[in-house]
Amino acid sequence: MIRVVVGGATGKMGSIICQSILRQTDMHLVGGIVSAAGGNVGKVIASGIVTIGDDAIEKALEHADVYVDVTSAGAAKRNLPIVARSDVNAVVGTTGMSKETMDEFSSIVNQHKVSAVVTPNFSIGVNVFWKVCGTLAAALPSYDVEIVETHHSMKKDAPSGTAKRAAEIIAGTTGADKMIYGRQGLVGARGREIGIHSIRAGDVIGEHTVIFAGNKERLELTHRAHSRETFAEGCLAAIRWVSGKKDGSVHTMEEVLGLC
Ligand SMILES: NC(=O)c1ccc[n+]([C@@H]2O[C@H](COP(=O)([O-])OP(=O)(O)OC[C@H]3O[C@@H](n4cnc5c(N)ncnc54)[C@H](OP(=O)(O)O)[C@@H]3O)[C@@H](O)[C@H]2O)c1
């Protein structure tokens, strides 16, 4: 039985991941972490699994094999070092963390010989989308690349982690590594750059389009998430994959899905 603690248990993602874990026969939800400010807490406390507040995590981790983080960049920055130092493996879906935060986490994972999966997107479709982005960039290296991402109006970070990863993959293939985040005013002719545009509207779960445009044609690659269940399914796969691994490394969802 894999014993799991979910950080962000009352959130849009965390609540669906908790419900999915409760349906599995090989997993046991042993804890949930939320912030004291949460409006949704009562409902989850009724299930008897949730602890609240900044000291809650150490206690919840005492009986955990895997910790899942779907909180916020600030909360994850505080929680992830505690998880690795507690010798608990992690699955991290939270986005918007700095490179410094992730480098520090990797180094603690390595010191404590635990394992982690970190991904800005758990969905199988998006992981294939990233792979295809690399293939298209290699085939169309001189084409202009623009990335447009749309998410619900409550999303805290922009651009999305998924868009940033797509841009990194394309830049790594074509060498055009200048990122332009939106445009305004007298911007002049387009250079060798990747434009990234974030739309925040309504209840959109997540949409990403990469445009590869030449002078006489353009090719567009789009992924649309229809339900947060797609992320929860990928998260379950990551929990199973990382459980019991103790290799001191941070892994990608591509590795979990065998897409490398
Ligand atoms: N990797 C993926 O596939 C994927 C997919 C979707 C979203 N995400 C990312 O997952 C994260 C969460 O997204 P969401 O839409 O679920 O956000 P959300 O609805 O705002 O939920 C955030 C959760 O984090 C909790 N939280 C906030 N501060 C905390 C703290 N200091 N300690 C513990 N818990 C804390 C909140 O608890 P309270 O309610 O008590 O404040 C809430 O349960 C975001 O970074 C998002 O980009 C990733």
The ligand as a Gaussian input file, in Angstrom:
#p B3LYP/6-31G(d) Opt

LIG

0 1
 N        1.327000      19.697000     -12.925000
 C        0.064000      19.763000     -13.364000
 O       -0.389000      18.949000     -14.175000
 C       -0.827000      20.849000     -12.846000
 C       -2.159000      20.938000     -13.270000
 C       -2.946000      21.949000     -12.749000
 C       -2.412000      22.846000     -11.832000
 N       -1.105000      22.753000     -11.492000
 C       -0.482000      23.651000     -10.508000
 O       -0.850000      23.188000      -9.210000
 C       -0.872000      24.315000      -8.312000
 C       -2.236000      24.356000      -7.626000
 O       -3.224000      24.659000      -8.590000
 P       -4.766000      24.778000      -8.186000
 O       -5.446000      25.281000      -9.401000
 O       -5.210000      23.527000      -7.555000
 O       -4.675000      25.959000      -7.090000
 P       -5.692000      26.274000      -5.925000
 O       -7.061000      25.855000      -6.280000
 O       -5.436000      27.722000      -5.568000
 O       -5.203000      25.356000      -4.695000
 C       -4.040000      25.637000      -3.955000
 C       -4.015000      24.744000      -2.726000
 O       -2.800000      25.003000      -2.017000
 C       -3.092000      25.214000      -0.644000
 N       -2.113000      26.071000      -0.004000
 C       -1.886000      27.390000      -0.201000
 N       -0.911000      27.814000       0.589000
 C       -0.505000      26.735000       1.316000
 C        0.468000      26.528000       2.329000
 N        1.244000      27.534000       2.770000
 N        0.623000      25.269000       2.816000
 C       -0.150000      24.270000       2.390000
 N       -1.105000      24.405000       1.463000
 C       -1.271000      25.626000       0.928000
 C       -4.459000      25.853000      -0.666000
 O       -5.055000      25.696000       0.609000
 P       -6.148000      26.743000       1.141000
 O       -7.389000      26.441000       0.372000
 O       -6.227000      26.407000       2.575000
 O       -5.569000      28.114000       0.875000
 C       -5.145000      24.989000      -1.722000
 O       -5.521000      23.750000      -1.158000
 C       -0.557000      25.548000      -9.170000
 O        0.814000      25.832000      -9.082000
 C       -0.922000      25.084000     -10.574000
 O       -0.237000      25.790000     -11.585000
 C       -0.322000      21.767000     -11.969000

